Amino acid sequence: MALHDTLRPLPNLRVLVTAGANGIGAAMARAFHAAGSRVHVCDVDRVALDRLVAETRGMTGSLADASIEAEVDAVFDDVRTHLGGLDVLINNAGIAGPTGPIEAVDAASWERTLAVNINSQYYFARRAVPMLKASRVHPCIISMSSVAGRLGYAFRTPYAASKWAVVGLTKSLAVELGPQGVRINAILPGVVEGERMDKVIAARALTTGVSVEAMRRQYLDKISLRRMVSADDVAAMALFLCSPAARNVSGQVISVDGNLEYL
């Protein structure tokens, strides 16, 4: 295989993307599909899920809340039906969680954020790992964390705590699964352009008492390249990590953030 050919995933990889119907998840699902993979997505948003599957010939989907174990189990029934096995798990499900000082964060919001952002990764990993061990094509897991998984993030403590936990899970599983040939890496997106980031900026502006535009400028001023990243930037990194060129890349925590210096 020529070196340039190793930079793209092998054809016909069986890929599961959690929360794959919107945002970064949808960008990754489309990118793997375009690269010749067989892709199954799950999502809690029925409208977005139905739209993605209808628009992308050959892609299949499951309606599921990634934080509910029984619904995750049902996703794997569908994966066996549609894919017959698994080579790549992209653990992408996550929510922004509340914005505010710690004394104002209610227990329900805290618990919901951790349930979606870290419990879901456990539920999917425990079901996927036996299938990945049976794969013969460089099986791997991509765990979606955040730059908030390497930096402190005032007023976003539930989110940051969950994303640091994802990094710990990734590092530990890389050690545990390496002897079986399963690689696992974490991607840490920075400030990703789009509706979700717009809501985060607006909520933080309200909490800190500045204008939305001033808060947006604060975010950009923290980035060395002075620009947000796109969902496609993150998808490109996911493609590389699942390619033969990355066969010895495991246990790594890789930021795609334009060099975000602090939060």
C-alpha positions in Angstrom: 0.0 0.0 0.0 1.4 3.4 -1.0 2.0 5.8 1.8 -0.7 8.3 0.6 -3.2 5.4 0.5 -2.7 4.8 4.2 -4.1 8.2 5.0 -7.7 7.2 4.4 -9.7 4.5 6.1 -9.9 1.1 4.6 -13.1 0.6 2.5 -16.1 -1.2 4.1 -15.3 -0.3 7.7 -18.3 -1.0 9.9 -18.7 2.3 11.9 -21.1 3.2 14.7 -21.5 7.0 15.5 -23.5 7.9 18.6 -25.5 11.1 18.4 -24.7 11.0 14.7 -27.7 12.9 13.3 -26.6 16.5 14.1 -23.5 18.7 14.3 -20.1 17.0 14.6 -21.7 13.5 14.7 -23.4 14.0 11.4 -20.2 15.5 9.9 -18.3 12.3 11.0 -21.0 10.0 9.8 -21.1 11.6 6.3 -17.3 11.7 6.1 -17.0 7.9 6.8 -19.8 7.1 4.5 -18.1 9.2 1.7 -14.9 7.3 2.4 -16.6 4.0 1.7 -17.5 2.9 5.2 -20.8 1.2 6.3 -22.2 3.6 8.8 -24.9 3.2 11.5 -25.9 6.2 13.6 -28.0 6.5 16.7 -29.6 9.7 17.9 -32.3 11.0 20.3 -33.6 13.4 17.6 -36.0 11.4 15.4 -36.5 14.2 12.8 -32.8 14.7 12.3 -32.1 10.9 12.3 -34.8 10.2 9.7 -33.5 13.1 7.5 -29.9 11.9 7.6 -30.8 8.3 6.8 -33.1 9.4 4.0 -30.4 11.7 2.5 -27.5 9.3 2.7 -28.1 6.1 0.8 -27.0 3.0 2.7 -26.7 4.6 6.1 -28.8 3.1 8.8 -30.0 4.5 12.1 -31.5 3.8 15.6 -33.6 6.1 17.7 -32.0 6.0 21.2 -31.1 8.1 24.2 -27.4 7.2 24.7 -27.6 7.7 28.5 -30.1 4.9 28.9 -28.5 1.4 29.1 -31.5 -0.5 27.7 -31.7 1.8 24.7 -28.0 1.3 24.0 -28.5 -2.4 24.1 -31.2 -2.1 21.4 -28.8 -0.1 19.3 -26.4 -3.0 19.3 -29.2 -5.3 18.1 -29.6 -3.0 15.1 -25.8 -2.9 14.6 -25.7 -6.7 14.3 -28.6 -6.6 11.9 -27.3 -3.9 9.6 -23.5 -4.2 9.9 -22.9 -7.8 11.1 -20.1 -6.6 13.4 -18.1 -3.5 14.3 -14.7 -2.0 13.4 -15.1 1.5 14.7 -17.0 3.1 17.6 -17.3 6.9 17.7 -18.5 7.8 21.1 -19.8 11.2 20.3 -23.0 11.7 22.4 -22.8 14.8 24.6 -24.7 17.8 25.8 -23.6 21.3 26.8 -25.1 21.2 30.3 -25.9 24.2 32.4 -24.0 27.5 32.6 -23.7 29.2 35.9 -21.8 29.3 39.3 -21.5 26.0 41.1 -24.0 27.0 43.8 -26.6 27.6 41.1 -26.2 24.3 39.4 -29.0 22.0 40.4 -28.4 18.3 41.0 -30.7 17.2 38.2 -28.7 19.3 35.6 -25.4 18.0 37.0 -26.5 14.4 36.8 -28.0 14.7 33.4 -24.8 16.2 32.0 -22.7 13.3 33.4 -25.2 10.7 32.3 -25.1 11.8 28.7 -21.4 12.8 28.4 -19.7 10.0 30.3 -22.2 7.2 31.3 -23.1 6.9 27.6 -19.4 6.3 26.7 -19.3 3.4 29.2 -22.5 1.9 28.0 -21.4 1.9 24.4 -17.8 0.9 25.0 -18.8 -2.2 27.1 -21.0 -3.4 24.4 -18.7 -2.5 21.5 -15.4 -3.9 22.8 -16.3 -7.7 22.3 -17.2 -6.8 18.7 -14.1 -4.8 18.2 -11.9 -7.5 19.5 -13.3 -9.8 16.8 -12.5 -7.2 14.0 -9.6 -7.9 11.7 -9.1 -4.4 10.4 -7.3 -2.2 13.0 -10.4 -1.7 15.3 -10.6 1.5 17.2 -12.7 3.8 19.4 -12.8 7.5 19.1 -14.0 9.2 22.3 -15.2 12.8 21.8 -14.1 15.0 24.7 -13.5 18.7 24.5 -10.8 21.3 25.2 -12.8 21.6 28.4 -11.3 18.1 29.1 -7.8 19.7 29.4 -8.5 23.2 30.7 -10.5 24.6 33.6 -13.9 26.1 32.5 -15.5 28.5 34.9 -19.3 28.4 35.1 -19.4 25.2 33.0 -18.3 22.8 35.7 -20.6 19.8 34.9 -19.5 19.9 31.3 -15.8 20.2 32.1 -15.9 17.4 34.8 -17.6 15.1 32.3 -15.1 15.8 29.5 -12.1 15.3 31.8 -13.6 11.9 32.7 -13.7 11.0 29.0 -10.0 11.6 28.8 -9.4 9.3 31.8 -11.6 6.6 30.3 -9.7 6.9 27.0 -6.3 6.6 28.6 -7.3 3.6 30.7 -9.0 1.7 27.9 -6.0 2.3 25.6 -3.9 0.4 28.2 -6.5 -2.3 28.7 -7.3 -3.0 25.1 -3.9 -2.5 23.5 -2.8 -6.1 23.9 -5.9 -7.1 21.9 -5.1 -4.7 19.1 -7.9 -2.2 19.8 -6.8 1.4 19.6 -8.6 4.3 21.4 -8.0 8.0 21.1 -9.8 11.1 22.3 -10.5 14.1 20.1 -10.9 17.4 21.9 -12.7 19.9 19.7 -12.3 23.6 20.5 -14.7 26.4 19.7 -16.8 24.7 17.0 -18.9 27.1 14.8 -22.6 26.4 14.8 -25.9 26.7 16.6 -24.7 24.9 19.8 -21.7 27.2 20.3 -24.0 30.2 19.7 -26.1 29.1 22.6 -23.1 28.5 24.8 -21.8 32.0 24.0 -25.2 33.6 24.7 -25.6 31.8 28.0 -22.1 32.7 29.2 -22.6 36.3 28.2 -25.8 36.4 30.3 -24.0 34.8 33.3 -21.1 37.2 33.2 -23.0 40.4 32.3 -21.4 41.2 28.9 -22.9 41.4 25.4 -23.0 38.4 23.2 -20.7 40.0 20.7 -18.2 40.8 23.4 -18.3 37.2 24.6 -17.8 35.9 21.1 -14.7 38.2 20.8 -13.4 36.9 24.1 -13.6 33.3 22.8 -11.8 34.2 19.6 -9.1 36.1 21.4 -8.2 32.9 23.3 -7.4 31.0 20.1 -4.0 31.5 18.5 -5.4 31.2 15.0 -8.3 33.6 15.9 -10.9 31.5 14.3 -13.4 28.8 15.2 -13.0 25.2 13.9 -15.7 23.5 11.8 -17.4 20.1 12.3 -15.6 19.0 9.1 -12.2 19.8 10.7 -13.1 17.3 13.5 -14.4 14.7 11.0 -11.1 14.9 9.1 -9.2 14.0 12.3 -11.5 11.1 13.0 -10.9 9.8 9.5 -7.1 9.9 10.0 -7.3 8.2 13.4 -9.2 5.3 11.7 -6.7 5.0 8.8 -3.8 2.6 8.5 -1.5 5.6 8.9 -2.6 5.9 12.5 -2.1 2.2 13.3 0.4 3.0 16.1 -1.6 6.0 17.5 -3.4 5.0 20.6 -4.1 6.5 24.0 -3.7 10.0 22.6 -5.7 13.1 23.5 -5.7 15.3 20.3 -7.1 18.8 20.2 -8.6 20.2 17.1 -8.9 23.8 18.3 -6.7 26.3 16.5 -4.5 26.2 19.7 -7.0 27.4 22.2 -4.8 28.8 25.0 -7.3 29.0 27.9 -11.0 29.1 28.6 
